[in-house]
Each structure stands twice: as structure tokens, then as C-alpha cells.
Amino acid sequence: MGCFALGNALITGIGRAGFHPVQAITSRYTTISYPFWISIKLLCAVSFHVLKTDLRDRKRPVAWLKFPKVIFFGFIFYYVSLNSLRSIQFLELRQQALQKVSNELFILKDEALLKEMYPDSKFLKIGVEILKKRKLSVFREGSV
């Protein structure tokens, strides 16, 4: 299950990278990783169960050989969880930047910001007028 999630994410990332590297890792593809998280949790649970069972049966010295696996899966789970929490900060900053850009589309006064959105600000202004007229994107009803 975890390998499927990793392979699927890799293929999707490669396919979307042609549009822009940011497109390859955008948050809309995070659901692809859910089977990976589930498989890591299941592997940790199974490893702990096997280790606990082997420790009870002291006649089997194999228990200590399995301990590094438990530590390894625990470390992976901890590391990936920590990175997920850090990504929340990144997404909050990205959301703030997108909100600033979205607000600027209503005003169309900050030329520097308009040029960051699109190199030709005149063309961008024409596009914004079309979006307003057709009530699309940030101009649709209920979007603000």
C-alpha cells in the first residue's frame, strides 16, 4: 500500500512538473499520500506487537533483532509527522500571499505585484476584466 502511494505520487509529480515544479507538489495531491501514512502506522503497530510478543517469550533471542526495525519505523513516522506539521506553516504563508494577490485583482493598482502575477500587466488587466464580466475565479458570487 505504501509503495503504491509512493509510486503514484512520483508519477503524478513527474507529470505535473512540466507545468511548474510548484504544480507538482501542490496540496491538491496530498490525498495520494494517505495510503502511505496508513501503511507506516500499520507497520509500526505490527512491529510493536511482534516485539512485545517476542519479549514475552524469552527463549527466543530473535526479539532483539527486530528492535531496530521498530526504531526505524518509529523514526520514519516521527520524521514524516514533523515535516507535515512544518508544512502547515508553509501553507499558511502561501495562503497569505495568495490572499494578497487575490485582493490586488480587485484593485489593480500595485504594478510591481501585477508584474509578479504576469509579465504583461496590461494583458493581465484585460484578463481580469473578462473574469469580472463573466463572474469567474475570485469574482464569482460567494468567493469573497
C-alpha positions as CSV (number, residue, x, y, z in Angstrom):
1,M,0.0,0.0,0.0
2,G,2.9,2.4,0.9
3,C,4.7,1.5,-2.3
4,F,1.6,2.2,-4.4
5,A,1.3,5.6,-2.7
6,L,4.9,6.5,-3.3
7,G,4.8,5.3,-6.9
8,N,1.6,7.2,-7.6
9,A,3.0,10.4,-6.0
10,L,6.2,10.1,-8.1
11,I,4.3,9.6,-11.3
12,T,2.0,12.5,-10.6
13,G,4.8,14.8,-9.6
14,I,6.8,14.0,-12.7
15,G,3.7,14.5,-14.9
16,R,2.9,17.9,-13.3
17,A,6.5,19.1,-13.1
18,G,6.2,20.1,-16.8
19,F,3.7,22.8,-15.8
20,H,6.0,24.1,-13.0
21,P,7.7,22.5,-10.0
22,V,5.3,24.1,-7.6
23,Q,2.4,22.5,-9.5
24,A,4.0,19.1,-8.9
25,I,3.9,19.5,-5.1
26,T,0.7,21.5,-4.6
27,S,-1.6,20.5,-1.7
28,R,-4.3,19.1,-4.0
29,Y,-2.1,16.0,-4.4
30,T,-1.7,15.2,-0.7
31,T,-4.5,12.7,-0.7
32,I,-2.3,10.5,-2.7
33,S,-0.1,10.1,0.3
34,Y,-2.8,8.8,2.7
35,P,-2.2,5.1,1.9
36,F,1.5,5.7,2.7
37,W,0.6,7.1,6.2
38,I,-1.7,4.3,6.8
39,S,0.9,1.7,5.9
40,I,3.5,3.3,8.1
41,K,1.1,3.3,11.0
42,L,0.2,-0.4,10.4
43,L,3.9,-1.3,10.1
44,C,4.7,0.4,13.4
45,A,1.7,-1.3,15.1
46,V,2.7,-4.8,13.7
47,S,6.3,-4.2,14.7
48,F,5.5,-3.3,18.2
49,H,3.1,-6.2,18.5
50,V,5.7,-8.7,17.3
51,L,8.4,-7.1,19.5
52,K,6.1,-7.3,22.6
53,T,5.2,-11.0,21.8
54,D,8.9,-11.9,21.3
55,L,9.9,-10.2,24.5
56,R,7.4,-12.2,26.5
57,D,8.9,-15.4,25.1
58,R,12.4,-15.1,26.5
59,K,13.5,-18.4,24.9
60,R,13.7,-16.7,21.5
61,P,16.6,-14.4,21.2
62,V,15.2,-13.1,17.9
63,A,13.3,-10.3,19.6
64,W,16.4,-8.0,19.8
65,L,17.0,-8.4,16.1
66,K,13.5,-6.9,15.5
67,F,14.1,-4.0,17.8
68,P,16.0,-1.9,15.1
69,K,13.0,-2.3,12.8
70,V,10.7,-0.9,15.4
71,I,13.0,2.0,16.0
72,F,13.4,2.6,12.2
73,F,9.6,2.7,11.6
74,G,9.1,4.8,14.6
75,F,11.7,7.3,13.4
76,I,10.1,7.4,9.9
77,F,6.7,8.1,11.5
78,Y,8.1,10.8,13.7
79,Y,10.1,12.5,10.9
80,V,7.3,12.5,8.4
81,S,4.8,13.7,11.0
82,L,7.2,16.5,12.0
83,N,7.6,17.5,8.3
84,S,3.8,17.5,7.9
85,L,3.4,19.9,10.8
86,R,6.1,22.2,9.3
87,S,4.3,22.2,6.0
88,I,1.3,23.8,7.7
89,Q,3.4,26.9,8.3
90,F,4.4,27.0,4.7
91,L,0.8,26.6,3.6
92,E,-0.3,29.4,5.9
93,L,2.3,31.7,4.3
94,R,1.3,30.7,0.9
95,Q,-2.4,31.3,1.7
96,Q,-1.5,34.8,2.9
97,A,0.4,35.5,-0.3
98,L,-2.5,34.2,-2.4
99,Q,-4.9,36.4,-0.5
100,K,-2.8,39.4,-1.1
101,V,-2.7,38.6,-4.8
102,S,-6.4,37.9,-4.9
103,N,-7.1,41.3,-3.2
104,E,-4.9,43.1,-5.8
105,L,-7.0,41.7,-8.6
106,F,-9.9,43.8,-7.3
107,I,-7.8,47.0,-7.1
108,L,-5.2,46.6,-10.0
109,K,-3.0,49.5,-8.6
110,D,0.3,47.8,-7.5
111,E,2.2,47.5,-10.8
112,A,5.1,45.5,-9.1
113,L,2.7,42.9,-7.8
114,L,0.8,42.7,-11.1
115,K,4.1,42.1,-12.9
116,E,4.8,39.3,-10.4
117,M,1.5,37.7,-11.3
118,Y,2.1,38.1,-15.1
119,P,4.9,39.8,-17.0
120,D,2.5,41.9,-19.1
121,S,0.3,43.9,-16.7
122,K,-1.8,45.3,-19.5
123,F,-2.7,41.8,-20.6
124,L,-3.5,40.9,-17.0
125,K,-5.8,43.8,-16.6
126,I,-7.7,42.8,-19.8
127,G,-8.0,39.2,-18.4
128,V,-9.3,40.5,-15.1
129,E,-12.0,42.5,-16.8
130,I,-13.1,39.3,-18.7
131,L,-13.1,37.4,-15.4
132,K,-15.2,40.2,-13.8
133,K,-17.6,40.3,-16.7
134,R,-18.1,36.5,-16.6
135,K,-18.0,36.3,-12.8
136,L,-15.2,33.7,-12.8
137,S,-12.3,32.9,-10.4
138,V,-12.2,35.3,-7.4
139,F,-15.1,37.3,-8.9
140,R,-17.7,34.6,-8.7
141,E,-20.5,35.1,-6.3
142,G,-19.7,34.0,-2.8
143,S,-15.9,33.7,-3.3
144,V,-15.0,36.7,-1.1
